[in-house]
Amino acid sequence: MTKKIAIVGPGLMEIPPNGWGAVEILIWRYKCSLEKLKHEVTIYNTQDLRYVIDDINSKDYDFVHLQYDEYAGVFCDNLKIPFCVTTHFGYILRPQYWGGYYDRIFNQTLRSPSILALSPEIKDLYLSKGYSGKIDYLRNGAEVDEFKFKDEGNGKALVLGKIEPRKRQADLANFCAGLCELDFAGPIIDGRFKENETCKYLGQWSKETLYENLTNYSTLVLFSDGEAAPLVVPEALSAGLSIVVSECASANLDSSLPFITVVPNDIIPSNLHLVIKQSCEENKKYRKQIRHLAETWYNWDVIAAEYVEKIGDTI
């Protein structure tokens, strides 16, 4: 049965985005995959919430999905039909980093009629804080077919994403100096980040460059101290890369798989450079298995079909 769906974005950058913008990419890919399934999808992406709410109230949507929890309180107070909310806040699972700003947003989200969390752990957090509405979870995905795939990488590791304090690229570069090769790509927000003899900055990649070049590498490294469900992980799997991530960046990953390594949060382990080297060396044994996992589990088309089931049955 065809559904009429409204997806509400932050209104901070265009959809689809020209470059970086994880939430915006996610919203666009949901639209594309849901429309393949013959559903009707409208994206609202403006900070004029009065317009958004009035327009949604005037139409007969089957499902309204707010993909920016900062607006949850306004929607609770003004939207006349039920809606679902998803948070992408990087520190969602680390309340010690919330501060007064996110405490307020989280408490407003608890008033929402339904929540679609990005991982089981986020779902459990809401329940532990007293959430009593409808709730489920669904992983993030990637546009797998758009990523070039090679049977063997270059034996090097890549750190991909906005270079900012939360993602700790500056700490990684300092630690790995002279110990192992790391390439970094993404816009620089953290002024502490500096290149060195083994850690090189490649600039900010376009989407086209990402699709073409990611498969040249053997391992993705993400040693962040806060993530909800980073899109860069399924993207790397799509390109055949092994994964080395901090625990809080490991949402929806099966750490028993030989190409996925989860390391503790906060303190960089003294052998991290050896872990990265080993991951790169062993990657070629698993490339086809990694790509198959991406095609069957992280493809947006696969996820969209599950999404329709969840919004029909449980949300």
N, C-alpha and C positions, 0 to 999 in steps of 0.2 A: 504494500500500500504506500503510495506516494505521500511524503510528508512535506509540510511547509515549515521551513526552519529559518529562524533569525539568529545570526551570530553577531555579538557585539564586541568590538575591539576597543583598545585604549584611545584611539584617535590621536596618537602621538606621532605616527609616521604612516605613509601610505601603504595600502594593501592592494596587490603584492608589493613588498618592499623592493627598492632598487638594490640594496645590499644587505647589511646586517639588520636583524629584527626578527628574533625567534618567534615571538607571539604572532607577529604579522604573517610570517611564513606558515606557521601552523594553521592559522585561520584560513589562509588562501588554499592550502592543501586539503583541508577538510571540505571546503566548498567544491574544489575540483573533483575530489573523489566521490562526494555525495551526489554531485550532479551526474556522474557516470552511472550512478545507481538510480537515476531519474527522479531524485528529490529536488525540490525547489529551495534554493538557499539565497537569502539576502544578507549581505554584510552591512552592518552599521559601524562606521569608524569615524566618529567625530566626538569632540568633547562637549558638544551642545546636547547635554543629556535631556533637556526639556524636549527638544525635537525628537530625539531617539525614543523616549518614553511615550510621547504623544502619538508618534507614528506607529509604534508597535501596538499600543492600546487600540488603535483604530483598525487593526487588521487581525485576521483569524489565523494566527500561527499555531501550528501543532506543538512547536518546541522553541523556546527562547533560551539561548546559551550566552551568558555573560562571561567573556574570557578575560576579565580584568576586575579582580575582587575589590579594588579601591572604590568602585561604583556600587557595591552591593547594598549599602545602606540607602542610597537614593532610590535604587530599584525596589527595595523592600517597601519603601514609603510611598511610592508613586505608581509602580506598574500594577495594572489591574488583573494580570494573568500570571500564573506560576512561571518561574524561571529557574534555570540551573546556573551555578557559578563554578568557575575553575580558577584556582590561584596558580600563578607562575612565579611567585615570590621565592627568590633563591634561598632565603633563610627560613622557609616555612617549617622545616623539621628541626630548627635550632632556635627555640624560643629565647635562649640567652642572648641572641643577637637582635631581637625584635625592637626593643625600645618602645617608647610611648606611641610612636607613629604607627607601627604595625599592630600593636595591641588593639588599637581602636578599629582598624580594618578587620582584623580577625573576629572581634566581637560582633561587628556588623554582619560578617559572613555567616555567623552562627544563626542569624535570623532568617537566612535564605531558605526557600522551600525545598531546594534540592542542591546537591553538590556532586560534581564529577571530578574526583581527585585524580592526580597524575600517577599515583602509586598506591599500593596497599598501605604503606607506612603513613602517607598523608591522610588517607581515609581513617586509619586508626587514631591518628592525632585528633582529628575532628571529633570522633566518638569519645575519646578520652576527656575532651574538654566540654562534653555535655551536648553535642549536637544530636538533635532528635528528628530531623527531617529525613527525606529520602537521600541515600548516598550510595555511590559506587565509584569504581576507579577504572581508568583506561590509560594504557601507556601511550607515549608519543611515538611518532614514526618518522619515516624519511621517504623522499621521492626516489626510491631505489633505482628505477630504470634510467634515471638521468645521470647517475654516477658511473663514470667509466670504470671498468674493472680489469685489472691485470693479474695474472697468475702469481706474480712475485713482486714484492716491493723493493725499495732501495736499501733496506736494512737500517733505516733511520726512524726516529720518532718525531712526531709533530704535536705542538700545542696550539690548538685552534680555538679562536674566540676572542671576544673583547678583552684586551689586556687591562685588567682592573684589579684592585686589592682583593676583592672577594675570590677571584680565580687564582691568585697567588703566583702568577707567572714570574714576577720579580724574584720571589723566593726560590722558585725552581731554577731560574737562570743562575742565580748566585750559587746554589748548591751544586748544580751540575757542571759548573765551570771547570774545564780540564778533565772531567770525569766521563762524560758521555755527550754525544751529539744530540742537540735538540734544536729544531727549527720552530719559530713562532710566527703565526699569521693572525692578523686582526687589528682593529683600531686601538691605538694606545691611549688609555685613560690614566694609567698609573705612571706618574713621573719617575718612580723608583726603578722602573724596568730599564735594564741596560744590556746590550749585547756583550759577548765575550768570545774567547777563542773557540769555544765549542757550541755556543748557543747563538744562533743567528736569527735576525728579524727579516721576514720576507715581505713585509708590508701588509696592506689590507686587501684580501682577495675578493674579487667579484664572485657572484654565484657561478658564472661560466667557468672561472678559474677553479673554483671549488670542485665542480663536477668533473673537470678535466684532470686536475692535478692531485686530488686527495689520494687516489689509488697508487700514486708513486711511492707512498710511505708504507712502513710496516706496522707502526704502532701509533695510536692516539694516546696522549697523556693529558689527563685532566685532574690536577691536584687542587681542586677548589675546596674552600671551607664552607660552602653553602650552595646547594642546587636543589631544584624541585625535581625535574626530569629533563636533563639537558638534551636538546635536539642533536647536538654535535655527535653524541654517542651513536645513535642509529645511523647517522650520516656516515660515520667512519666505518661502521660494520657494512654498510652498503658498498663501500669502496674496497672491502676486503681487509681492513686493518684490525689488528689485535687492540685490546683496550687495557690501559693501566689507569685506574681512577681511585680517588679518595673515597672513603666509605660513604660520605654524604652525597657523592655524585654517582652512586651506583644503582639508582632507582630502576627496578624492573630487569636487572641483569642477573643471570645465573652464574654465580662465581665459581661453580663447579666445572664450568667449561674451560678447557685448557688455554683458550685465547683471551680470557677475561681475568684480570688480576685486580683485586681490591686491596688497597693499602689503608692503614689507619688515618684518621683525620688529624688535623692540627700540627703534629710534629712530623717533619720529614724524616722518614726512617733512614738510618745511616747507610743502608744498602740499596736505596732507591735507584741509584744509577745502575746497579747490577740487575735489579728487577727489570728496568727499562731495556737494558741490553739483551737480557734473556728473552724478553717478549719479542723484541725485533728479530732475534736470531731464529726463533721458533715459528714466527708468523707464516712463513712460506708453506709449512706443513698443513695449515688450517684455512688457507685463503678461500677455497671453494666451499668449505663448510660454513665459513663466516658469511659469505655472500648468500648462501642458501638460507641461513637463518634470517638475514635481512629480507629476502624475497618473501618468505613465508610467514614472518612474524612482525616485522617492522614496516612493511609496505603500507603506505597510507590507504591504498585501496582495501587491504585486508582490515585495517583498523576502522575504516569508515563503515564497513559491513557490521562490525561488532558494535560500533557507536549506535547505529540504527536499532539494533536489538536492545541495547541498554536503555535508550531513551524511550523505547516502546514498552519495555517490561518493568524497569526498576526505577527510572528517574521521573 
